[in-house]
Amino acid sequence: MKVKANKRGFTLVELVVVIAILAIIAAIAIPCLINIIDSTTASSGEAQAQTLNQECQNAYNEIKAGTINNTMSKNADGTAVSFAAIKNSGITTRKNAARNAKVSDIAKYYGLNINIGEYYYCTSAAIGSGLTIGTIVYSSTGTAPNINGCTFIQLDNTITLGTLYNNM
């Protein structure tokens, strides 16, 4: 008497059906994941812009006051600050140092790890926009944001706090 061998494995049709189902699931899931990643990146960029705004304002005032100075202050990475004035400098020297401090130096001072080219600052603010001149905003598109008739310029490593705040 012959014993029939057990059939093992899947047929070609079964494998094709499983692959087709996985392809359909991937086609639905991948765009959703990309949207989640994009929205997370935008949220993170907007939060970083708010932080950078606040830190630039703080630094501007603290450099003018002499609180941030070349004598005692250190960047977040422990290196010496070079963008401020010497501790006991006069008000004019400190004010000039505040105007000449670069936004990129302020980001380094506070330990913000950002791509400065993804941020823009407001050069003219429309009434009702909720923005003021010097406000920093994030744009992941590589172009200036379009916010309620405001005008923006892209930040780079040469933009100073004086430029940002129109030499207040």
MARMARFI-488006 format. One record per residue (C-alpha): z, y, x; residue number from 1. Coordinates in steps of 0.001 Angstrom, whole numbers, always signed. Layout:
N
<<Z, Y, X>, NUM>
...
! end
This chain:
168
<<+0, +0, +0>, 1>
<<-1020, +3406, +1367>, 2>
<<+1456, +6235, +1317>, 3>
<<-87, +9570, +492>, 4>
<<+677, +12210, +3140>, 5>
<<+2591, +15274, +1985>, 6>
<<+483, +18351, +1719>, 7>
<<+2021, +21147, +3815>, 8>
<<+1267, +24871, +4078>, 9>
<<-495, +27358, +1867>, 10>
<<-4045, +27345, +715>, 11>
<<-6440, +30075, +1781>, 12>
<<-6423, +31526, -1736>, 13>
<<-2630, +31814, -1757>, 14>
<<-2649, +33598, +1606>, 15>
<<-5349, +36052, +463>, 16>
<<-3357, +36850, -2704>, 17>
<<-176, +37536, -696>, 18>
<<-2069, +39763, +1759>, 19>
<<-3651, +41678, -1143>, 20>
<<-240, +42245, -2746>, 21>
<<+1205, +43483, +567>, 22>
<<-1763, +45839, +1008>, 23>
<<-1191, +47322, -2461>, 24>
<<+2516, +47822, -1739>, 25>
<<+1701, +49477, +1606>, 26>
<<-882, +51754, -39>, 27>
<<+1804, +52983, -2426>, 28>
<<+4726, +53134, +14>, 29>
<<+3136, +54821, +3056>, 30>
<<+2259, +58137, +1318>, 31>
<<+5761, +58244, -168>, 32>
<<+7314, +57760, +3270>, 33>
<<+5087, +60458, +4769>, 34>
<<+6167, +62897, +2028>, 35>
<<+9820, +62095, +2692>, 36>
<<+9384, +62676, +6433>, 37>
<<+7488, +65950, +5855>, 38>
<<+10099, +67301, +3443>, 39>
<<+12901, +66327, +5830>, 40>
<<+11139, +68087, +8712>, 41>
<<+10626, +71210, +6586>, 42>
<<+14273, +71195, +5473>, 43>
<<+15426, +70801, +9062>, 44>
<<+13106, +73612, +10205>, 45>
<<+14354, +75933, +7475>, 46>
<<+17969, +75171, +8377>, 47>
<<+17198, +75810, +12060>, 48>
<<+15543, +79125, +11108>, 49>
<<+18683, +80203, +9244>, 50>
<<+20827, +79195, +12209>, 51>
<<+18540, +81003, +14663>, 52>
<<+18642, +84125, +12449>, 53>
<<+22426, +84137, +12462>, 54>
<<+22716, +83386, +16170>, 55>
<<+20241, +86164, +17092>, 56>
<<+22244, +88666, +15046>, 57>
<<+25506, +87445, +16579>, 58>
<<+24104, +87566, +20120>, 59>
<<+22634, +91040, +19606>, 60>
<<+26029, +92381, +18543>, 61>
<<+27989, +90416, +21159>, 62>
<<+25742, +91494, +24046>, 63>
<<+26093, +95136, +22938>, 64>
<<+29870, +94674, +22743>, 65>
<<+30018, +92952, +26148>, 66>
<<+31406, +89703, +24703>, 67>
<<+28345, +87830, +25985>, 68>
<<+27916, +88933, +29584>, 69>
<<+26406, +87812, +32897>, 70>
<<+29829, +87609, +34525>, 71>
<<+31584, +84980, +32400>, 72>
<<+29249, +83594, +29709>, 73>
<<+27488, +80231, +29976>, 74>
<<+24584, +78696, +28054>, 75>
<<+25228, +75606, +25943>, 76>
<<+23997, +73480, +28866>, 77>
<<+26544, +75082, +31225>, 78>
<<+24110, +77274, +33165>, 79>
<<+24882, +80927, +33776>, 80>
<<+23675, +83536, +31308>, 81>
<<+21146, +85915, +32844>, 82>
<<+19954, +87885, +29815>, 83>
<<+23076, +89972, +29148>, 84>
<<+24736, +92732, +31159>, 85>
<<+27603, +92565, +33658>, 86>
<<+30977, +92419, +31891>, 87>
<<+32171, +95977, +32540>, 88>
<<+28778, +97683, +32074>, 89>
<<+28450, +100859, +30101>, 90>
<<+27299, +100894, +26472>, 91>
<<+23748, +101988, +27350>, 92>
<<+23304, +99102, +29800>, 93>
<<+24693, +96592, +27278>, 94>
<<+22523, +97985, +24479>, 95>
<<+19403, +97713, +26666>, 96>
<<+20375, +94149, +27621>, 97>
<<+20714, +93277, +23911>, 98>
<<+17276, +94728, +23175>, 99>
<<+15701, +92864, +26116>, 100>
<<+17301, +89460, +25437>, 101>
<<+14615, +86944, +24454>, 102>
<<+14918, +84898, +21277>, 103>
<<+14196, +81763, +23328>, 104>
<<+17180, +82605, +25594>, 105>
<<+19408, +83008, +22549>, 106>
<<+18290, +79602, +21233>, 107>
<<+19150, +78088, +24632>, 108>
<<+22496, +79906, +24733>, 109>
<<+23550, +78407, +21398>, 110>
<<+22058, +74979, +22185>, 111>
<<+19315, +75056, +19544>, 112>
<<+16614, +72528, +20385>, 113>
<<+13588, +74049, +18649>, 114>
<<+9867, +74472, +19154>, 115>
<<+9790, +78277, +19159>, 116>
<<+6107, +78322, +18128>, 117>
<<+6956, +76897, +14690>, 118>
<<+8958, +80008, +13797>, 119>
<<+7798, +83431, +12624>, 120>
<<+9587, +86736, +12207>, 121>
<<+9121, +89254, +9419>, 122>
<<+7514, +92548, +10483>, 123>
<<+7297, +94073, +7001>, 124>
<<+9315, +92942, +4015>, 125>
<<+8227, +93428, +424>, 126>
<<+10755, +94658, -2118>, 127>
<<+12248, +91705, -3964>, 128>
<<+11225, +89180, -1310>, 129>
<<+14794, +88597, -196>, 130>
<<+13713, +89100, +3425>, 131>
<<+14361, +91906, +5869>, 132>
<<+12503, +92962, +8996>, 133>
<<+13437, +90567, +11780>, 134>
<<+14189, +87610, +9505>, 135>
<<+13070, +84365, +11144>, 136>
<<+11356, +81742, +8989>, 137>
<<+9960, +78263, +9673>, 138>
<<+6373, +77118, +9157>, 139>
<<+5210, +73587, +9934>, 140>
<<+1580, +74429, +9119>, 141>
<<+817, +76339, +12315>, 142>
<<+55, +79475, +10309>, 143>
<<+2216, +82369, +9196>, 144>
<<+4029, +81724, +5925>, 145>
<<+2871, +83463, +2764>, 146>
<<+6043, +84838, +1218>, 147>
<<+5887, +87543, -1450>, 148>
<<+3678, +90007, +412>, 149>
<<+5669, +89946, +3666>, 150>
<<+3972, +90079, +7060>, 151>
<<+4926, +87688, +9872>, 152>
<<+4268, +87275, +13593>, 153>
<<+4716, +83991, +15436>, 154>
<<+7659, +83764, +17827>, 155>
<<+6993, +82902, +21448>, 156>
<<+8956, +82975, +24696>, 157>
<<+8350, +86718, +25170>, 158>
<<+9760, +88043, +21871>, 159>
<<+12958, +90023, +22431>, 160>
<<+15765, +90948, +20063>, 161>
<<+14609, +94567, +20359>, 162>
<<+11181, +93531, +19055>, 163>
<<+12788, +91479, +16307>, 164>
<<+15041, +94280, +15110>, 165>
<<+12725, +97241, +15889>, 166>
<<+14998, +98461, +18712>, 167>
<<+17976, +99201, +16488>, 168>
! end
